[in-house]
């Protein structure tokens, strides 16, 4: 996932290539809920999967209440903080997410 959504577009590039705008990734949606990594994503429809987010939190009991953001077999745009948005499924299934290609990873913070 890139730090921003702006990107220089290169004509004729395919997803998941260095110059591509889109980067596709997969995630396993589980019956207990699998956290979606931080980022902004397009979520493609999946018959067995809902995307849920924390809608309330009780700090005295440490219990989170989740609400459905995207119902089963619907797609849409989600923004995840990497903690409070989950992919839940009736049976474990793989979902596809699309985000802006982050480009190449840096090798260090202060390399010369």
Secondary structure, 3 states (H helix, E strand, C coil): CCCCCCCCCCCCCCCCCCCCCEEEEEEEEECCCEECCCEEEEECCCCCEEEEEEEEEECCCCEEEEEEEECCCCCEEEEECCCCEEEEECCCEEEEEEEECCCCCCCCCCCC
